[in-house]
Amino acid sequence: MNIAVLGAGALGCAIGGTLAEAGHEVLLINRNAAHVQAINTHGLVMRGPQGERTVRARAAISAEGQSPVDLVIVLVKSFHTASAMQAATQLVGPDTVVLSLQNGLGHEDILADIVGRSHVLAGKTYVGGVMLAPGRIIAGTAGKETLIGELDGTVSPRAQRIAKAFNQAGLPTTVSDNIMGTMWDKLLINVATGALSSITRLTYGALYKIAEVEATAVAAVQEAMCVAHASGVRLSYTDPKAPWLKAAAGLPDDFKTSMLQSLEKGSVTEIDFINGAVVRLGQRLGVPTPVNATLVACIKGIESALPH
């Protein structure tokens, strides 16, 4: 399969490198010139439980001059989705699948507006990656599940083909007939903790000791569940406290959410695609979301004070 990874940072390289190692033709696209040069010169160095290995893959800073591929895996930051895909439309031919494995909700609609809804698959992955240096990553792929699916819930031959390629490469992948439900389940966990940990600047150990924080988190999740139900989405959760408890399961007390890590690095967050997605959809469906709207406003205020 001919595959392009749009946004080949640590996670994109972990997935793309694993697919390249399995014999697929992979193009890793990343705006970081040093990262791209290191991969093209020395190969992609991937560190895993069995040590380091070097994988050969092509890398580029943009899609300019490239031909259509079979699969585009989108892993750019949420707020770069539109600009990144608009700059990479030459990768999309008549039969190309565009698969978003990004955090949050709403990317599938942005991608559909650019390439056409018929090209888009949605997904969620639990694969992890850490950037060590240009062209060098830690790849957390062992036993980490990826779920993909058609937006309309059908189990299509193309989704099954992609899942088979991922599985054969050692990336455990399932085709879901309820991918929107799967994405909402993950969103509820992010809704519960991301904004609250960022506003308070607390790690999980401290965050979970404050009754008022828990009450606010559960209220935010309850709103999101009401929006999901109004959208016709099938959730696996029935108790709004469950995502709050699930968020911290198995994590150390000093764990920080990705949203808090973004703010600490001086970067804007993906709030618009997490709590913000709940607020926007709630407005469209007439479902009140005052708690989520307040959390979004607080994060926007914090972001406005970041150095530009």
Secondary structure, 3 states (H helix, E strand, C coil): CEEEEECCCHHHHHHHHHHHHCCCEEEEECCCHHHHHHHHHHCEEEEECCEEEEECCEEECCCCCCCCEEEEEECCCHHHHHHHHHCCHHHEEEEEEEEECCCCCCHHHHHHHHHCHHHEEEEEECCEEEEEECCEEEEECCCCCEEEEECCCCCCHHHHHHHHHHHHCCCCEEECCCHHHHHHHHHHHHHHHHHHHHHHCCCHHHHCCCHHHHHHHHHHHHHHHHHHHHCCCCCCCCCCHHHHHHHHCCCCCCCCCHHHHHHHCCCCCCHHHCHHHHHHHHHHHCCCCHHHHHHHHHHHHHHHCCCC
